[in-house]
Amino acid sequence: MDKEQIRKAVRESYGNIARADSSGQEQQSGCSCSSSGCCDSGNSLNAKEVSVTLGYSKEDVSNVPEGANMGLGCGNPQAIASLKSGETVIDLGSGGGFDCFLASKAVGESGNVIGVDMTPDMVSKARGNAEKAGATNVEFRLGEIEHLPVADNTADVIISNCVINLSPEKQKVYNDAYRVLKPGGRLAVSDIVTIQELSEDIQKNMELYTGCVSGASKVEEQEQMLKEAGFSGINIQVKKVSKEFIDSWMPGTNLGDYIASASIEAVKPRG
C-alpha cells in the first residue's frame, strides 16, 4: 500500500475517534475496535476497564483528565519505562494524552513530557485536557513520529502505546527516536507484533491497518530495525496473555493467533 495513502487513512481514522469522543458519542474500546469500527458486536469494555486489563492501576485511570484515556492502547509502557523525577519523556502517538499525564506525575515538576501526534484533532483534544488538568510540565506537538518535531539529544525516555505498528516506515521511526534520545536514553514501548504470518488479504486491508493489525511486524524484524538504528540492550517480550483481549477486537476471527501485544525495550549507547 502507498505510504501516504496509509498515513492519510490513519490520520482520518483517529481524527474521527477524537471528534466522536469530544462530542460525547459512545466509543468501543480497544485499538482495532475504536479505530476501524470492524467489531460491531465486539468489545463492551469501557476505556478504564480496558486500561486496567492492560496492567494500569485503578489509581492510574482515575487520576488523569476526563477524556485523556481513550482505551486505544495494547499494553502499559509505564510499567517498563522506570521513569524518574526530572526526566524528559517523549510519547510517540500521544492521542488524548493518557500516558503523557501519567508520565508527568512520575517525572514531577522538574521533568518534562512531550506528546507527539500527527492528528490535529488528537493534539487539540490533548491540549484541552492539559489545560483542564492545569498540567504545566506537559506539552503536545503536531508531527509525524518518523520526523519528530524535537531537537537532537532531548529525551531521557521515549514511550509509545500501540502506535509504531501504524507507521508505514518503522525504520524511520526508530532512527528518529534514536536521534532525539540522549546518550544512555531508553526506549520503552508497548506495541503489536505478529506471531504467525498474516495472509495477503489481511496485509492489504486498510481498515485492518488502521486497526493496528496489518501493519504489525515480526519480533525478528523489530530487533533488526532497532539494531540498524543503533540501539543496544534490545529486549522484546511477547505477551501471549493478550490473546483474549486481542480476540475481542474482532470476535470470531481468532485474531490473537496471529498478533500479540509486546513490550519493546532498548537503549541508546553512551558515547
C-alpha positions in Angstrom: 0.0 0.0 0.0 1.1 3.5 -0.7 2.8 5.1 2.3 1.0 8.5 2.0 -2.3 6.7 1.5 -1.7 4.8 4.8 -0.8 8.0 6.7 -4.0 9.7 5.3 -6.2 6.7 6.3 -4.7 6.5 9.8 -5.0 10.3 10.3 -8.6 10.3 9.2 -9.5 7.3 11.3 -8.1 8.6 14.6 -9.4 12.1 13.8 -12.8 10.6 13.6 -12.3 8.9 17.0 -11.1 12.2 18.6 -14.1 14.1 17.2 -16.6 11.4 18.3 -15.1 11.3 21.7 -15.2 15.0 22.1 -18.9 15.1 21.1 -19.8 12.5 23.7 -20.5 9.7 21.3 -20.0 6.2 22.8 -16.9 4.5 21.6 -16.0 0.8 21.7 -12.6 0.4 23.4 -9.6 -1.5 22.1 -7.3 -0.3 19.3 -8.9 -2.2 16.4 -12.5 -1.7 17.5 -12.1 2.0 18.1 -10.2 2.9 15.0 -11.7 0.7 12.3 -15.2 0.1 13.6 -14.9 -3.5 12.5 -16.2 -5.1 15.6 -19.8 -4.0 15.7 -20.7 -6.8 18.0 -17.5 -6.6 19.9 -15.7 -5.2 22.9 -18.1 -3.9 25.6 -15.4 -2.8 28.0 -15.0 0.9 28.5 -11.7 2.7 28.4 -11.0 2.5 32.1 -11.7 -1.3 32.1 -9.5 -1.8 29.1 -6.6 0.0 30.7 -6.9 -2.0 33.9 -6.9 -5.2 31.8 -3.6 -3.9 30.2 -1.9 -3.5 33.6 -2.7 0.1 34.6 -3.8 0.5 38.2 -7.3 1.8 39.1 -5.5 4.9 40.5 -3.8 5.5 37.2 -7.1 5.5 35.2 -8.8 7.7 37.8 -6.1 10.4 38.1 -6.0 11.7 34.6 -8.2 14.4 33.0 -11.6 13.2 31.7 -11.2 12.2 28.1 -7.5 11.6 28.2 -7.8 7.8 28.4 -9.5 6.7 25.1 -8.8 3.0 25.6 -6.7 2.8 22.4 -3.6 1.0 23.9 -2.4 -2.6 23.8 -0.1 -2.5 26.8 1.4 -0.4 29.5 4.7 1.3 28.6 4.7 3.0 32.0 5.4 -0.4 33.6 8.7 -0.8 31.8 9.8 2.9 31.5 11.1 3.2 35.1 10.5 7.0 35.0 12.5 9.2 37.4 12.0 12.7 38.8 13.4 15.4 36.5 13.5 13.3 33.3 12.3 14.4 29.9 9.9 12.0 28.2 8.5 11.8 24.7 5.4 9.9 23.8 5.1 8.8 20.2 1.4 9.0 19.1 0.1 10.6 22.3 -3.6 10.6 21.4 -5.7 12.2 24.2 -2.6 12.3 26.4 -3.3 9.4 28.8 0.3 8.1 29.0 1.7 11.7 29.0 -0.3 12.7 32.1 0.8 9.6 33.9 4.4 10.3 32.9 4.1 13.9 34.1 3.3 12.7 37.6 6.3 10.4 37.6 8.8 12.9 36.4 7.4 15.7 38.6 7.6 19.5 38.1 11.3 19.3 37.4 10.7 17.0 34.5 9.1 17.5 31.1 6.8 15.4 28.9 6.3 16.0 25.2 3.4 14.2 23.3 3.7 14.0 19.5 0.7 13.1 17.3 0.1 13.6 13.6 -3.7 14.0 14.0 -4.7 17.7 14.6 -7.9 16.7 16.4 -6.0 14.5 18.8 -3.4 17.2 19.6 -6.3 19.7 20.2 -8.0 17.3 22.5 -4.8 16.6 24.4 -4.0 20.3 24.8 -7.6 20.9 26.1 -7.1 18.0 28.6 -3.8 19.6 29.8 -5.5 22.9 30.3 -8.3 21.3 32.3 -5.8 19.5 34.5 -3.5 22.5 34.9 -0.6 20.4 33.8 2.4 22.7 33.4 5.1 20.1 32.6 3.3 18.6 29.6 3.1 19.8 26.0 1.6 18.4 22.8 3.2 18.9 19.4 1.7 18.1 15.9 4.1 15.9 13.9 4.8 12.6 12.4 6.7 10.0 14.5 9.0 9.4 11.6 10.1 13.1 11.7 9.8 14.2 15.3 9.4 17.9 16.0 12.1 17.6 18.7 15.8 18.6 18.9 18.6 16.0 19.0 19.6 14.5 22.3 16.5 15.8 24.1 14.8 12.8 25.8 15.8 10.5 28.6 12.9 8.2 27.7 10.7 7.5 24.7 7.4 5.7 25.3 4.7 4.7 22.9 1.5 2.6 23.2 0.2 0.7 20.1 1.3 3.3 17.6 4.5 2.3 15.8 2.7 -0.5 14.1 0.6 2.1 12.3 3.7 3.7 10.6 4.5 2.6 7.1 8.1 3.5 7.7 9.0 1.9 11.0 12.8 2.1 10.4 12.5 5.8 10.2 10.5 5.9 13.5 13.4 4.0 15.3 16.0 6.1 13.6 14.4 9.4 14.7 13.8 8.0 18.2 17.5 7.3 18.4 18.3 10.8 17.3 16.2 12.6 19.9 17.3 10.4 22.8 20.2 11.4 24.9 23.2 9.0 25.1 22.1 6.4 27.7 18.4 7.2 27.0 16.0 4.4 26.8 13.0 3.2 24.7 10.0 1.7 26.4 7.2 0.7 24.0 4.1 -1.4 24.0 3.1 -2.4 20.5 1.6 -5.2 18.4 3.8 -7.8 16.8 3.0 -10.8 14.5 3.3 -14.3 16.0 2.1 -16.0 12.8 2.2 -15.0 9.2 -0.6 -12.7 8.1 -2.5 -13.6 4.9 -2.0 -11.3 1.9 -5.7 -10.2 2.2 -5.1 -9.0 5.8 -1.9 -7.3 4.9 -3.6 -5.3 2.1 -6.7 -4.4 4.2 -6.6 -0.7 5.0 -9.3 -1.0 7.7 -7.2 -3.6 9.5 -4.1 -1.5 9.0 -5.7 1.5 10.8 -6.9 -1.1 13.4 -3.4 -2.0 14.5 -3.4 -5.4 12.7 -2.0 -5.3 9.1 1.0 -3.1 9.9 2.4 -5.3 12.7 5.9 -6.7 12.2 7.6 -9.9 13.4 9.7 -9.8 16.5 12.8 -10.5 14.4 12.1 -7.6 12.2 11.7 -5.3 15.1 15.0 -6.4 16.5 16.7 -5.8 13.2 15.3 -2.3 12.8 16.3 -1.4 16.4 19.9 -2.7 15.7 20.1 -0.8 12.4 19.0 2.4 14.2 21.9 2.0 16.6 20.2 0.7 19.8 21.6 -1.8 22.2 20.2 -3.7 25.1 17.2 -4.8 23.0 14.6 -6.8 24.8 11.3 -7.7 23.2 8.8 -9.7 25.3 5.7 -11.1 23.7 2.7 -11.2 26.0 0.6 -14.1 24.9 -1.8 -13.4 27.7 -3.0 -10.6 25.4 -4.8 -13.1 23.2 -8.2 -12.9 24.8 -8.0 -9.1 24.7 -7.0 -9.0 21.0 -9.6 -11.6 20.0 -12.2 -9.2 21.4 -11.2 -6.7 18.7 -12.8 -8.8 16.0 -15.0 -11.5 17.7 -14.9 -14.9 16.0 -11.7 -14.3 14.0 -9.1 -15.7 16.4 -7.0 -12.6 15.7 -4.9 -13.4 18.8 -3.5 -16.4 17.0 -1.7 -14.0 14.6 -0.8 -10.9 16.5 0.1 -10.2 20.2 1.0 -7.3 22.4 4.7 -7.0 23.2 6.9 -4.8 25.4 9.9 -3.4 23.5 12.9 -2.0 25.3 16.2 -0.7 24.0 19.0 1.8 25.0 20.9 4.4 23.1 24.5 3.6 24.0 26.6 6.2 25.8 29.5 7.7 23.8 
